[in-house]
């Protein structure tokens, strides 16, 4: 009896796997059965016969932004979503729900054999119930794309494509959308206008590594795109243009895009994203942020190089008449620019650093040599000995002569 029970449980578990595999093949168009044999197979698996028609509902998570989840959690979340769908939609009204390419897919049968509008309205209520349950249990927003009503099981793949096409329109409708294929416009007017001035502002903010301004312009740019109520294909064109512009910007800066892209094809990655929030976040985190980091690193390196060259000149030529203007001319930079760079890197001005270095030299000469105060002041390019004495007293609290008496050899 125990062996029989175990065998029964094993067969039942395998039967569920077989049913799920059949559903996957059915909606993906992978079955090789004729019309009659297909219906027999459906009956043998215990599925409801779709004599009154059926529709395919495709579900996707809108975004993980603002949730405790990460992209690596998506597969587990879809598994949980699949379980919720199984609990809410009765088994005698559906085929086994399955997960396909980051979408949760359910073939729902019109068991009541009502008219199409009534069936789709009932399906709309079921979808809303599923959304509410997922929001309560998982704290996630999801959207549905729902196909037209079909009668032949062999057309399940077309129904799936319709559901996925409907799902694309959550881009213009926002999160928690339930989009029916029957409601989609059959034709789109191609939107040719693109807010190039905003793209230009975005590029300028990136080049300045100004994250606040970058976020501000990026939000304005996407807000403009959403207000246009674009079709999904137009949206793909516009976002592709944005990506091309940013790649061109990276090339003009000498930063190749492969340096900030894990995915071998940025466009493939972009076109897999369906939520407006996902797309905006992807641009911000996968493209713009790495660009800004690369620019910051390059700028910091350039700043360090300039500051190090100035410091080297000061250390080597402290006993000559050196000025910021003279150094700027030698380095081929604007004096105001290198002044700002030097202060940013060292925390003090050029003149203050020069004065401090000359003071350190003066201290060493006072304690280690027999040079007179007048000779030291002349070598360190003070106008006269009195200026040197006044500067030295300001920094040490005593005159050079007194300092030598106290600390000299």
Backbone torsions as a table, in degrees:
resi	resn	phi	psi	omega
1	UNK	NA	-39.3	179.6
2	UNK	-65.1	-43.9	178.2
3	UNK	-62.9	-39.5	179.6
4	UNK	-63.9	-40.8	178.7
5	UNK	-64.4	-44.7	179.6
6	UNK	-62.9	-41.4	179.5
7	UNK	-64.2	-41.3	179.5
8	UNK	-62.5	-43.8	179.8
9	UNK	-63.8	-39.6	-179.1
10	UNK	-66.4	-42.3	-180.0
11	UNK	-65.3	-41.2	179.9
12	UNK	-63.3	-40.8	178.7
13	UNK	-64.3	-43.5	179.3
14	UNK	-66.8	-32.9	179.2
15	UNK	-63.1	-39.8	177.8
16	UNK	-65.1	-37.8	177.5
17	UNK	-66.4	-39.7	178.7
18	UNK	-64.0	-41.4	-179.6
19	UNK	-65.3	-40.8	178.2
20	UNK	-65.1	-40.5	179.2
21	UNK	-64.8	-39.7	178.2
22	UNK	-62.4	-43.6	179.0
23	UNK	-61.1	-43.9	178.3
24	UNK	-58.2	-47.5	-179.8
25	UNK	-64.2	-38.3	-178.2
26	UNK	-62.2	-51.5	-175.8
27	UNK	-75.3	-20.2	177.6
28	UNK	-91.8	-0.5	179.0
29	UNK	73.9	25.8	-175.0
30	UNK	-97.6	1.5	-179.4
31	UNK	-81.6	157.7	-179.0
32	UNK	-123.7	27.0	-177.1
33	UNK	-95.2	149.0	174.4
34	UNK	-74.3	173.8	-176.0
35	UNK	-57.7	-49.0	-177.3
36	UNK	-68.7	-45.3	-179.0
37	UNK	-63.8	-33.4	179.8
38	UNK	-65.9	-42.6	178.5
39	UNK	-65.6	-38.0	177.5
40	UNK	-63.6	-40.3	179.2
41	UNK	-64.0	-40.3	177.9
42	UNK	-60.2	-44.0	179.2
43	UNK	-65.1	-42.7	-177.3
44	UNK	-64.6	-27.4	179.0
45	UNK	-85.7	-3.1	177.8
46	UNK	82.4	15.1	177.8
47	UNK	-80.9	152.6	174.9
48	UNK	-69.8	135.3	179.5
49	UNK	-74.0	125.3	-175.5
50	UNK	-81.5	53.2	-177.9
51	UNK	-67.7	-26.7	178.8
52	UNK	-94.0	9.0	-179.1
53	UNK	99.1	168.2	179.7
54	UNK	-153.1	166.4	174.4
55	UNK	-140.4	154.0	176.4
56	UNK	-105.8	131.0	176.7
57	UNK	-110.6	123.4	177.6
58	UNK	-110.2	130.5	-176.5
59	UNK	-118.5	140.1	172.6
60	UNK	-136.9	148.3	174.8
61	UNK	-71.2	132.6	-176.9
62	UNK	-69.6	-50.8	-177.9
63	UNK	-163.4	155.4	173.2
64	UNK	-103.0	-3.1	177.8
65	UNK	-62.4	135.7	178.9
66	UNK	76.5	9.8	177.2
67	UNK	-115.5	166.1	178.9
68	UNK	-79.5	5.5	-174.8
69	UNK	-98.0	160.7	176.7
70	UNK	-122.0	164.0	-179.7
71	UNK	-52.9	-33.0	-179.7
72	UNK	-66.8	-13.4	-178.3
73	UNK	-89.2	-4.8	-171.2
74	UNK	-59.3	-45.1	-178.3
75	UNK	-60.1	-43.6	179.4
76	UNK	-66.7	-38.8	178.6
77	UNK	-64.6	-41.6	178.8
78	UNK	-65.2	-34.3	175.5
79	UNK	-62.7	-43.1	178.2
80	UNK	-65.1	-41.3	177.6
81	UNK	-60.9	-42.3	179.6
82	UNK	-58.6	-41.5	178.3
83	UNK	-64.6	-39.9	179.1
84	UNK	-63.8	-41.9	178.0
85	UNK	-61.3	-43.1	179.5
86	UNK	-60.8	-35.8	-178.7
87	UNK	-74.2	-34.5	-173.2
88	UNK	-86.3	-41.8	-179.6
89	UNK	-92.5	119.1	-176.6
90	UNK	-56.3	145.8	-176.6
91	UNK	-62.4	-29.2	-178.6
92	UNK	-81.0	5.3	178.9
93	UNK	-117.4	7.4	-174.6
94	UNK	-153.9	164.9	166.4
95	UNK	-90.0	171.7	-179.8
96	UNK	-60.7	122.5	177.4
97	UNK	-63.5	143.0	-177.5
98	UNK	-134.9	167.5	178.4
99	UNK	-115.3	125.3	-179.5
100	UNK	-133.2	117.0	173.0
101	UNK	48.5	56.0	176.6
102	UNK	65.5	19.0	172.8
103	UNK	-122.7	144.0	173.2
104	UNK	-98.2	126.7	-170.7
105	UNK	-122.7	132.4	178.4
106	UNK	-133.5	128.3	173.3
107	UNK	-93.5	114.1	-175.4
108	UNK	-107.1	131.7	-174.6
109	UNK	-100.2	142.6	177.1
110	UNK	-84.7	79.4	-176.3
111	UNK	-67.1	-30.8	-177.8
112	UNK	-78.6	-10.7	-179.0
113	UNK	54.4	41.0	175.3
114	UNK	-79.7	175.4	177.4
115	UNK	-69.6	166.3	-171.8
116	UNK	-61.7	-43.4	-177.6
117	UNK	-62.9	-42.2	-180.0
118	UNK	-65.8	-41.0	178.7
119	UNK	-63.0	-45.0	-179.0
120	UNK	-68.7	-32.9	177.0
121	UNK	-66.4	-40.3	176.3
122	UNK	-64.0	-38.3	178.7
123	UNK	-66.9	-34.4	176.6
124	UNK	-62.3	-41.5	178.9
125	UNK	-66.2	-40.3	178.3
126	UNK	-63.0	-42.1	179.9
127	UNK	-62.8	-41.6	178.9
128	UNK	-64.7	-36.8	177.6
129	UNK	-65.8	-41.4	177.5
130	UNK	-63.1	-44.2	178.6
131	UNK	-57.5	-46.2	-178.6
132	UNK	-63.2	-40.6	-179.4
133	UNK	-66.6	-41.6	179.5
134	UNK	-66.1	-38.8	178.6
135	UNK	-64.0	-38.6	-178.4
136	UNK	-75.2	-43.2	-174.0
137	UNK	-82.2	-42.5	-173.5
138	UNK	-109.1	-6.5	-176.1
139	UNK	55.7	45.3	-179.7
140	UNK	-126.0	147.9	173.0
141	UNK	-99.8	131.2	179.0
142	UNK	-130.2	157.2	177.6
143	UNK	-124.9	153.9	179.6
144	UNK	-117.3	142.5	164.5
145	UNK	-116.8	128.9	-174.6
146	UNK	-122.3	129.2	-176.1
147	UNK	-73.2	175.8	169.2
148	UNK	-73.5	175.5	-179.5
149	UNK	-87.8	128.1	179.4
150	UNK	-118.3	156.9	-179.2
151	UNK	-111.5	-31.3	-178.4
152	UNK	-92.7	124.1	177.6
153	UNK	-57.1	-29.1	-179.3
154	UNK	-64.5	-17.2	-180.0
155	UNK	-90.9	12.5	-175.8
156	UNK	-60.9	-33.2	178.7
157	UNK	-65.4	-41.2	176.2
158	UNK	-62.5	-37.9	178.5
159	UNK	-63.6	-41.3	177.8
160	UNK	-62.1	-44.4	179.6
161	UNK	-61.5	-37.7	177.1
162	UNK	-64.2	-42.7	-180.0
163	UNK	-63.5	-42.6	179.7
164	UNK	-68.0	-35.6	176.5
165	UNK	-65.2	-42.2	177.0
166	UNK	-62.3	-38.5	-178.0
167	UNK	-63.7	-29.4	178.6
168	UNK	-58.8	-27.4	-174.1
169	UNK	-77.5	-0.2	172.4
170	UNK	-65.7	-16.5	176.3
171	UNK	-58.4	-41.8	-178.3
172	UNK	-93.5	-16.6	-177.3
173	UNK	-97.5	-17.3	179.6
174	UNK	92.5	-175.9	-177.1
175	UNK	-70.0	162.9	177.6
176	UNK	56.3	37.2	-179.7
177	UNK	-86.8	149.4	169.6
178	UNK	-124.4	106.7	-171.2
179	UNK	-113.3	126.6	178.9
180	UNK	-98.4	137.0	-179.8
181	UNK	-60.0	-35.0	-177.8
182	UNK	-64.1	-23.3	-177.1
183	UNK	-90.4	-3.1	-177.9
184	UNK	-75.2	140.7	173.8
185	UNK	-64.9	141.0	-177.7
186	UNK	-78.5	-22.3	179.2
187	UNK	-133.3	150.1	178.3
188	UNK	-121.0	141.0	171.1
189	UNK	-86.4	119.5	-175.4
190	UNK	-65.2	122.4	179.9
191	UNK	-80.9	116.8	-177.6
192	UNK	-97.7	-21.1	-177.6
193	UNK	-76.9	133.4	175.6
194	UNK	-130.5	133.5	-177.8
195	UNK	-72.9	74.8	-175.7
196	UNK	-62.0	-30.8	-179.2
197	UNK	-65.4	-33.9	177.7
198	UNK	-72.4	-37.6	176.3
199	UNK	-62.4	-39.0	178.4
200	UNK	-65.0	-42.4	176.9
201	UNK	-62.3	-39.2	179.1
202	UNK	-63.1	-45.0	179.1
203	UNK	-60.5	-41.8	-180.0
204	UNK	-63.8	-41.9	179.6
205	UNK	-64.7	-38.0	178.2
206	UNK	-64.7	-45.0	-178.9
207	UNK	-61.8	-30.0	177.7
208	UNK	-86.5	-2.3	-177.8
209	UNK	56.6	36.9	-178.9
210	UNK	-96.2	95.0	-175.8
211	UNK	-64.4	-40.4	-179.7
212	UNK	-60.7	-47.8	179.8
213	UNK	-66.7	-37.7	178.8
214	UNK	-60.2	-48.0	179.0
215	UNK	-61.9	-40.7	-179.0
216	UNK	-61.9	-47.7	-178.2
217	UNK	-70.9	-38.8	179.0
218	UNK	-61.0	-43.2	177.3
219	UNK	-63.4	-40.2	179.2
220	UNK	-65.9	-40.2	180.0
221	UNK	-63.8	-48.5	179.7
222	UNK	-68.9	-34.8	175.3
223	UNK	-59.2	-40.4	178.4
224	UNK	-64.5	-43.2	-179.9
225	UNK	-63.2	-41.6	-178.9
226	UNK	-67.8	-35.3	-179.7
227	UNK	-67.1	-21.5	179.2
228	UNK	-74.2	-11.2	-178.6
229	UNK	50.9	53.8	-178.2
230	UNK	-70.4	151.8	167.5
231	UNK	-72.3	162.7	-176.4
232	UNK	-61.2	-32.9	-178.6
233	UNK	-72.0	-39.6	174.9
234	UNK	-62.0	-41.7	-179.6
235	UNK	-62.0	-40.0	177.3
236	UNK	-61.8	-41.9	179.3
237	UNK	-62.3	-44.7	-176.7
238	UNK	-67.5	-43.7	-179.6
239	UNK	-69.3	-32.9	175.3
240	UNK	-63.8	-38.6	177.7
241	UNK	-65.0	-40.5	176.8
242	UNK	-58.5	-45.1	-178.4
243	UNK	-64.3	-42.1	178.8
244	UNK	-61.3	-42.8	178.8
245	UNK	-61.5	-40.5	-179.1
246	UNK	-70.9	-35.7	175.7
247	UNK	-65.5	-41.4	177.7
248	UNK	-61.9	-40.8	177.7
249	UNK	-60.9	-45.3	-179.0
250	UNK	-62.2	-39.2	178.6
251	UNK	-66.8	-40.2	179.6
252	UNK	-64.3	-25.8	177.8
253	UNK	-91.3	-0.7	-179.2
254	UNK	79.0	21.0	179.2
255	UNK	-113.6	108.3	-177.9
256	UNK	-76.8	140.1	-172.1
257	UNK	-63.5	-23.4	179.7
258	UNK	-65.3	-17.0	179.3
259	UNK	-71.0	-23.0	-179.5
260	UNK	-122.3	25.4	178.4
261	UNK	-131.6	118.9	176.3
262	UNK	-75.5	-34.3	-178.4
263	UNK	-79.6	134.4	-177.8
264	UNK	-63.9	-25.3	177.8
265	UNK	-125.8	108.9	178.9
266	UNK	-63.9	-35.7	-177.3
267	UNK	-69.7	-39.1	175.6
268	UNK	-60.0	-43.0	179.4
269	UNK	-63.7	-46.0	-179.0
270	UNK	-59.4	-45.1	-175.0
271	UNK	-75.0	-12.1	174.1
272	UNK	-81.9	-17.6	-179.9
273	UNK	-80.8	136.4	-175.8
274	UNK	-122.3	-19.7	-179.6
275	UNK	-90.3	135.8	176.0
276	UNK	-53.7	-41.0	179.6
277	UNK	-65.4	-40.8	178.3
278	UNK	-60.7	-44.4	-176.8
279	UNK	-65.6	-46.2	179.7
280	UNK	-63.6	-43.0	178.9
281	UNK	-64.4	-37.8	-179.8
282	UNK	-64.7	-45.0	176.5
283	UNK	-58.8	-43.4	-176.3
284	UNK	-67.5	-47.1	-171.9
285	UNK	-88.4	-37.9	-173.6
286	UNK	-90.1	-23.8	-175.5
287	UNK	-115.6	-57.4	-171.1
288	UNK	-72.2	-46.6	-177.7
289	UNK	-60.6	-46.5	175.9
290	UNK	-60.1	-35.7	176.8
291	UNK	-62.3	-47.2	-179.6
292	UNK	-62.5	-42.1	179.2
293	UNK	-61.7	-41.4	179.3
294	UNK	-65.0	-39.7	178.8
295	UNK	-66.4	-42.9	178.7
296	UNK	-61.9	-42.9	-179.4
297	UNK	-64.3	-42.0	179.0
298	UNK	-65.8	-42.4	179.9
299	UNK	-63.7	-44.1	179.1
300	UNK	-61.0	-40.7	178.8
301	UNK	-64.1	-40.9	178.4
302	UNK	-65.6	-42.8	178.9
303	UNK	-60.6	-46.3	-179.5
304	UNK	-60.8	-40.1	-179.6
305	UNK	-62.8	-44.6	179.7
306	UNK	-64.4	-47.4	-178.2
307	UNK	-63.0	-41.3	179.9
308	UNK	-64.2	-37.5	178.7
309	UNK	-67.7	-39.1	178.1
310	UNK	-65.0	-45.0	179.8
311	UNK	-62.2	-40.4	178.9
312	UNK	-62.5	-40.5	177.6
313	UNK	-63.1	-43.5	179.6
314	UNK	-60.9	-45.6	-177.2
315	UNK	-68.1	-32.1	-177.8
316	UNK	-88.6	-24.9	-172.2
317	UNK	-125.8	26.8	-178.2
318	UNK	-60.7	-23.5	-177.4
319	UNK	-94.3	14.4	176.0
320	UNK	-117.9	170.6	177.1
321	UNK	-81.2	96.5	179.0
322	UNK	-113.9	140.6	179.5
323	UNK	-132.1	159.9	178.1
324	UNK	-62.6	-39.3	-179.3
325	UNK	-63.9	-41.2	179.5
326	UNK	-65.4	-41.7	178.8
327	UNK	-66.0	-41.5	179.2
328	UNK	-59.1	-41.2	178.9
329	UNK	-64.9	-39.7	-179.9
330	UNK	-67.4	-35.8	-178.4
331	UNK	-89.7	-5.4	179.0
332	UNK	64.6	45.7	175.3
333	UNK	-129.1	161.7	173.7
334	UNK	-72.3	136.0	-178.8
335	UNK	-56.8	-41.3	-179.6
336	UNK	-63.9	-37.4	-179.6
337	UNK	-64.7	-51.5	-176.8
338	UNK	-71.0	-24.4	174.8
339	UNK	-64.1	-45.6	178.8
340	UNK	-65.9	-41.1	179.2
341	UNK	-62.0	-46.0	-177.9
342	UNK	-62.9	-44.6	179.1
343	UNK	-63.7	-38.8	-179.2
344	UNK	-65.5	-38.7	-177.5
345	UNK	-78.9	-38.3	-173.7
346	UNK	-102.8	-20.7	-178.7
347	UNK	86.9	-3.1	178.0
348	UNK	-136.7	166.3	-179.3
349	UNK	-78.0	165.7	177.9
350	UNK	-59.5	-47.9	-176.8
351	UNK	-64.2	-36.7	179.6
352	UNK	-68.9	-41.0	178.7
353	UNK	-64.0	-42.1	179.4
354	UNK	-62.0	-43.2	-179.9
355	UNK	-64.1	-40.7	-179.6
356	UNK	-66.7	-41.3	-179.8
357	UNK	-65.8	-43.4	178.4
358	UNK	-63.3	-34.4	177.5
359	UNK	-64.9	-41.6	178.2
360	UNK	-61.6	-39.7	177.8
361	UNK	-64.6	-42.5	179.9
362	UNK	-60.7	-43.3	178.6
363	UNK	-59.9	-43.3	-179.4
364	UNK	-65.0	-43.6	-179.5
365	UNK	-66.4	-36.3	179.4
366	UNK	-64.9	-35.9	-174.8
367	UNK	-93.9	-18.5	-173.3
368	UNK	-117.3	-8.8	-177.0
369	UNK	-130.2	174.1	177.4
370	UNK	-100.4	9.1	-178.0
371	UNK	-60.7	140.2	178.2
372	UNK	-75.1	163.9	178.5
373	UNK	-60.5	-38.8	-179.5
374	UNK	-64.7	-42.6	179.7
375	UNK	-64.2	-41.5	179.6
376	UNK	-63.1	-44.3	-178.5
377	UNK	-62.9	-38.1	179.8
378	UNK	-69.3	-44.2	-179.5
379	UNK	-64.5	-32.3	-179.5
380	UNK	-89.5	11.1	171.3
381	UNK	65.4	34.1	170.3
382	UNK	-81.7	149.6	-177.7
383	UNK	-61.2	-38.3	177.4
384	UNK	-157.5	171.0	-176.4
385	UNK	-63.8	-33.8	-178.6
386	UNK	-64.0	-40.4	177.6
387	UNK	-63.2	-40.3	178.3
388	UNK	-63.1	-46.5	-179.4
389	UNK	-61.1	-43.0	-178.8
390	UNK	-64.1	-42.8	179.9
391	UNK	-65.9	-41.9	-178.2
392	UNK	-64.8	-43.6	-179.4
393	UNK	-63.2	-37.2	-179.8
394	UNK	-62.2	-34.7	-176.7
395	UNK	-89.7	-31.7	-175.2
396	UNK	-110.1	-17.5	-179.6
397	UNK	87.4	-4.3	178.3
398	UNK	-139.0	165.5	178.7
399	UNK	-76.3	161.5	176.9
400	UNK	-57.2	-39.7	179.9
401	UNK	-63.1	-44.7	179.3
402	UNK	-64.2	-39.2	179.9
403	UNK	-62.8	-42.0	179.1
404	UNK	-64.4	-41.5	178.3
405	UNK	-60.0	-37.2	-175.7
406	UNK	-80.5	-42.8	-170.6
407	UNK	-114.7	-3.1	-177.4
408	UNK	-69.7	161.1	-178.3
409	UNK	-70.8	NA	NA
